[in-house]
Amino acid sequence: MDFDYTDHEYLPHCTDGCGAITGWLPSREVAKEAGMNHAKSKGHHWMVRERMK
C-alpha cells in the first residue's frame, strides 16, 4: 500500500447518495480501499475527492 503522506488529503465519497464514506484520509490508497469496500458491500459507485491540507 502507498502510505504517501503528502500535503493532500483524500475523501472516499459515494456518488449514489450515501455521501462521505469516511473522514479525510492521509493516503489515496487507503481512501481507495474504503471506496472499494463500500462498493463491494453496498453495490454503490464511488469516487475519491482530493484537497490540500
Secondary structure, DSSP 8 states (H G I E B T S, - for coil): ------SEEEEEEETTTTEESSS-BS-HHHHHHHHHHHHHHH---EEEEEEE-
